[in-house]
Structures are given as structure tokens and as C-alpha cells.
Amino acid sequence: METSISSANVGHQLLQKIGWTPGNGLGLNQNGIKSPISINFHQRRQGLGYEKELTTTNESLSIHSNPINIF
């Protein structure tokens, strides 16, 4: 990341409450990461379980000829 997180950021404030200071790494010996984790942000509106190609086959749509009675 090019810029540091502002002190108004909630995560920044939480880290400072547990003793972290800007410029130091995370962890017990402060030798962990020093910069925020970068993420890939997608602006597509495709929820969980989305598949690129929605294909249906006879196997996935097979209807059982002998239904099971559970009562």
C-alpha cells in the first residue's frame, strides 16, 4: 500500500489499544508485517456460490422415480 492508514481507522485504534505503535511490526517480537494486507476488490454483484457457467445436465436434474417416504 502506498499510504499509511489514518489514525481515525478503527483497526488502527484497536491495534494501538493493545500496545502497537505505527512503524513497528505485528507480533510478540514486533517482527511481523508492517503494512496493511492488500485485497483484490471486485465490483461484480455475484454472491457466494456463483459459478461462471451455469450449465444443467440430465444427471443433475434427475427425478427419482421411487420417492422415499420418511414418515
C-alpha positions as CSV (number, residue, x, y, z in Angstrom):
1,M,0.0,0.0,0.0
2,E,1.3,3.4,-0.9
3,T,-0.1,5.4,2.1
4,S,-0.5,4.6,5.8
5,I,-3.8,4.1,7.5
6,S,-5.1,7.1,9.2
7,S,-5.4,7.2,13.0
8,A,-9.2,7.6,12.6
9,N,-9.3,4.0,11.3
10,V,-11.0,1.6,13.7
11,G,-8.4,-1.1,13.1
12,H,-5.6,1.4,13.7
13,Q,-7.2,2.4,17.0
14,L,-7.7,-1.2,18.2
15,L,-4.1,-2.1,17.5
16,Q,-2.9,1.0,19.4
17,K,-5.1,-0.1,22.4
18,I,-3.2,-3.4,22.6
19,G,0.2,-1.7,22.5
20,W,1.1,-1.4,18.8
21,T,2.8,1.7,17.6
22,P,2.9,2.9,14.0
23,G,6.0,1.8,12.1
24,N,6.5,-1.4,14.2
25,G,5.7,-4.8,13.0
26,L,2.9,-7.0,14.4
27,G,3.5,-9.9,16.8
28,L,5.3,-10.7,20.0
29,N,8.7,-9.6,18.9
30,Q,7.3,-6.9,16.5
31,N,8.9,-8.7,13.6
32,G,5.6,-9.3,11.7
33,I,4.1,-7.4,8.8
34,K,4.3,-3.6,8.9
35,S,2.0,-2.7,6.0
36,P,-1.7,-3.5,5.6
37,I,-2.7,-6.6,3.7
38,S,-3.8,-5.8,0.1
39,I,-7.0,-7.2,-1.2
40,N,-8.5,-7.7,-4.6
41,F,-11.8,-5.8,-4.6
42,H,-14.3,-6.9,-7.2
43,Q,-17.3,-4.7,-8.1
44,R,-19.3,-7.5,-9.6
45,R,-22.5,-8.4,-7.8
46,Q,-22.1,-12.2,-7.7
47,G,-22.9,-13.7,-4.4
48,L,-21.5,-16.8,-2.7
49,G,-21.9,-20.0,-4.8
50,Y,-21.7,-18.2,-8.1
51,E,-20.4,-20.3,-11.0
52,K,-19.0,-18.8,-14.2
53,E,-21.1,-21.0,-16.5
54,L,-24.4,-22.2,-15.2
55,T,-25.0,-25.5,-17.1
56,T,-27.6,-28.0,-16.4
57,T,-27.3,-31.7,-17.2
58,N,-29.8,-34.5,-17.1
59,E,-27.7,-36.0,-14.3
60,S,-28.1,-33.0,-12.0
61,L,-31.8,-32.7,-12.8
62,S,-32.7,-36.3,-12.5
63,I,-36.1,-37.0,-10.9
64,H,-36.3,-40.0,-8.6
65,S,-39.0,-42.5,-9.8
66,N,-39.2,-44.1,-6.3
67,P,-39.7,-41.4,-3.7
68,I,-38.6,-42.2,-0.2
69,N,-41.3,-41.8,2.5
70,I,-39.8,-40.5,5.7
71,F,-42.9,-40.9,7.9
